[in-house]
Amino acid sequence: MIHQIDYEAIINVEYVSMYKQSVLDNGLKVITRTMPHSHSVSIAFLIGTGSCYEKHKEKGISHFIEHMCFKGTNHRPTAMHITREIEGVGGIINASTDKESTVFWSKVASKHFPVALDVLSDLVLNSKFDIEELGKERKVIIEEINMNLDLPQQRVNMLIDELLWPNQVLGNEIAGSKESVSSITRNNLINYFTDRYVPNNTVLSVAGNIEHDQLIAKLRTAINGWTAKEVPKDYASNDTQNAPRLLMETKVCVQTHLCLAVHGFSYFHPQRFVLDLLNTVLGGGMSSRLFTEIREKRGLAYDIASYVDHRQNSGAFVVYAGVDPNNTQVTIEAILEELSKLKQEITTDELNRAKELSKGRLQLRLEDSRNVALWLGSQQLLTGQILEINEVIKIIDAITLDDLKQVANELLSNDKISMAIVGPSDNNPSIEYLKSRVI
């Protein structure tokens, strides 16, 4: 019988929320976490857009817009005006694009919070997409794509996504291709920006030495005129896989870089925290099974780890390694052996170590105001529900050995394995090899 964890029952305890949340008239969700002992304030605009929401001909447009928002606004005409205003008060400003979200953030000393809010809201609302800057930034992005193609560690992670989600938006590269980026026009950027960069598709998350009411008072002026618009929230994905998949790309480099992966769980799956803990046992930290066996005992790899990727409708459980080409086969064999052992036995000591490592790393990460802002904001944007750190700890503490074994046996089998390899062509496995394996 499958043990389903009742998360709602676990977190239904006497607990005072540490964050405050408001929804403004235009649909913008505003979250604050007051950290009175912090010297900083971190502000993050999280927008519900990314490569999963792009049409085929506009692949990379979300990432392109992220770049262009730093090239000038109606109030700050150049990139220098934007960066100088933040760096002139000792702050940091940056942005990132993912498959399901785009984030603009800044971290400043507490007293300079109004400056950071004004600059970030200006980027999100008033970027001008200057045609001359667009031409220059297109070249910059193409060079970024070239750089990632040259880095085998990056390239193999692109390929594993293509294998897990073939001909699906989840398998697309976030930056797009050189061809798609070359064809994107200013009108494409403006239309996409107008459709998706709207308040009801955005979360504003702020953490640090600031009060909620203080933010709301400043915010109404900063976002004046920003109006809501209906935005499609869904995209198609399909995790069906009935046979192993293999994709190899020959590249002249010193190492072979490989990823082995299976489909995982979405943000909403009742056992996603179990998979996170299973990942910690397998490849999280220097005391994990992969690090101990592949690196410490066998000396096969310097970089060996596993990670979990949760998405709104899907997910992945991935092992990565960079090895000597002559050791490709033996390393793959060793990794598959560890996956097989994971289904057979996990000790109480391993479970306890994984729990403490997971809880400790989470607590350490959330000492920083930027991480707190992103932690709260991303949960609200992607799941519509915020779990506080104490709630997550209660969930982790409730996970049992049977939970781990059940998830391992559900996900790990050779007919569900995908493997991507980038490196020299010698000593690489065949698809027949993967089909013959019993994990």
Protein Blocks (a to p, Z undefined) as FASTA:
>chain_A
ZZdddfklmmmccdddfbdcdddfkopacdddddfkbcbdcddddddddfklpcfklgok
lmmmmmmmmnocfklmbfklmmmmmmmnopacdddddfkbccddddddfklmmmmmmmmm
mmmmmcgkiaklmmmmmmmmmmmmmmmmmmmklmmmmmmmmmmmghiaklpcfklpfklm
mmpcfklmmmmmmmmmcfklcccddedjddfklmmmmmmmmmgoiacddddfbdcddfbd
fbdcddddddddfbdcdddddddddfklcklmmmmmmmmmmmgcjkbmklmmmmmmnopa
fbdcddddddfkbccddddddddfklmmmmmmmmmmmmmmmmmoccfklmmmmmmmmmmm
mmmmmmpfklmmmmmmmmmmmnopacdfklmmmmmmmpcfklmmmmmmmmncfklpccdd
eddfehpacfklmmmpcZZ
